[in-house]
Amino acid sequence: MAEQAGVFQVRAVRKYVGISPQKVRRVIDQVRGKHVDDALALLRFMPQGAAAPVAKLIRSAVANAEENFGLNRDDLWIAEITADQGPTRRWRRFGARGRFKPIARRSSHVTVVLEEWLAE
């Protein structure tokens, strides 16, 4: 939790998500800058596989804000959300003539920062 000029920020991180960062970024670009309830409603109906881990991370950040810092859920919005590359597992599939086909199984680390909406 960081406080910058009276604005509270709550941060949550989910590591080693078994989906490539490129696929996760397609989902998080849709919810960046939205109110948390609007973002969760949008994620509920997205067909991408990355929508479920991202929604779980946002729910976790909201729970942290409510329980640990006493912030109101209605005042929270997604200030930052990023998907960085995690470790890549190298795998192989055997091919014809004694060769093998390399497969890179990528993972990602997703970070979300919620801020309190200050109505002035």
C-alpha positions in Angstrom: 0.0 0.0 0.0 1.3 3.4 -1.0 -0.1 6.8 -0.4 0.7 9.5 -2.9 -0.8 13.0 -2.3 -3.8 11.6 -0.3 -4.5 8.8 -2.8 -4.4 5.2 -1.4 -3.1 2.5 -3.7 -3.5 -1.2 -3.1 -1.3 -3.7 -5.0 -1.8 -7.4 -5.6 0.4 -9.8 -7.7 -0.3 -13.2 -9.1 2.8 -15.0 -10.2 3.3 -18.0 -12.5 0.0 -17.9 -14.3 0.2 -20.6 -16.9 -0.8 -18.4 -19.8 1.5 -16.4 -22.0 1.8 -12.6 -21.3 0.6 -11.8 -24.8 -2.7 -13.6 -24.3 -3.1 -12.0 -20.8 -2.5 -8.5 -22.2 -5.5 -9.0 -24.6 -7.7 -9.3 -21.5 -6.2 -6.7 -19.2 -6.3 -4.0 -21.9 -10.1 -4.2 -21.7 -10.3 -3.5 -18.0 -7.6 -1.0 -17.4 -9.0 2.3 -16.0 -12.4 0.8 -15.1 -14.3 0.6 -11.8 -13.7 -2.8 -10.2 -17.3 -3.9 -10.3 -17.5 -3.0 -14.0 -14.2 -4.8 -14.7 -15.4 -8.0 -12.9 -18.7 -7.9 -14.8 -16.8 -7.6 -18.1 -14.4 -10.4 -17.2 -17.2 -12.8 -16.3 -18.4 -12.9 -19.8 -15.1 -12.9 -21.7 -14.4 -16.2 -23.5 -10.6 -15.9 -23.1 -8.9 -18.3 -20.7 -7.0 -15.5 -19.1 -10.2 -13.8 -17.9 -10.6 -16.1 -14.9 -7.1 -15.6 -13.3 -7.3 -11.8 -13.9 -10.7 -11.7 -12.2 -9.4 -13.7 -9.3 -6.5 -11.3 -8.9 -8.8 -8.2 -8.9 -11.1 -9.9 -6.4 -8.1 -10.5 -4.2 -6.9 -6.9 -4.4 -10.4 -5.7 -3.5 -10.5 -8.0 -0.5 -7.1 -6.7 0.6 -8.3 -3.1 0.3 -11.5 -3.8 2.3 -10.0 -6.0 5.0 -6.5 -4.5 5.6 -7.1 -0.8 4.8 -10.8 -0.3 5.4 -11.4 1.1 1.9 -14.9 1.1 0.4 -15.4 -1.2 -2.7 -17.5 1.4 -4.4 -14.6 3.9 -4.5 -12.0 1.5 -6.1 -10.8 1.6 -9.7 -8.0 -0.1 -11.6 -5.2 2.4 -11.9 -2.5 0.0 -13.3 -2.6 -3.5 -14.5 0.4 -5.2 -16.2 1.3 -8.7 -17.4 5.1 -9.4 -17.3 6.8 -12.5 -18.6 7.5 -15.3 -16.2 9.7 -18.3 -16.6 9.4 -20.3 -19.8 9.4 -24.1 -19.6 11.2 -25.8 -22.5 9.3 -28.9 -23.7 9.8 -31.1 -26.7 7.7 -33.2 -29.0 9.3 -35.9 -31.0 9.0 -35.6 -34.8 9.9 -37.7 -37.8 13.4 -39.0 -38.6 14.6 -38.8 -35.0 14.1 -35.1 -34.7 12.2 -33.2 -32.1 10.0 -30.1 -32.2 10.7 -27.6 -29.4 7.8 -26.1 -27.5 8.0 -23.1 -25.2 5.4 -23.1 -22.5 5.3 -19.5 -21.3 4.0 -18.2 -18.0 3.3 -14.6 -16.8 3.2 -12.5 -13.7 0.2 -10.2 -13.4 0.1 -7.1 -11.2 -2.9 -4.9 -10.4 -2.9 -1.6 -8.6 -6.2 -0.2 -7.3 -6.7 3.4 -6.3 -9.4 5.0 -4.3 -11.6 7.3 -6.4 -11.7 10.7 -4.8 -14.8 12.6 -5.7 -14.2 16.3 -5.3 
